[in-house]
């Protein structure tokens, strides 16, 4: 069993932007990177009446991100992901060594 640090925010705040909620519901968004831990593997959260389950939680540096990771975030490529993240977080610098928590999830099977 993996031991994780304490949660830093509630799981209800994991995916909040309407476009990203829609992408998750469509199955095209399967990951969310956050500075802290919002949910643990096996935990279930709801997006507009659809249950999702966190399937994994891992640490990753921003420098490890690829276009494939950005697509799992709901964006067409890494460059667009970076651009939007930097606009959303004024003053943030994209440092390849910066670590984030990658929450992977899927629609929960009934």
Protein Blocks (a to p, Z undefined) as FASTA:
>chain_A
ZZddddfbdfklmpmcfklmmmmmnopacbdcdfbdfbdehiacdeehiacddfbdcddd
fklpcfklmmmnopabfklmmmmmmmmmghiacdfklccdddddddddZZ
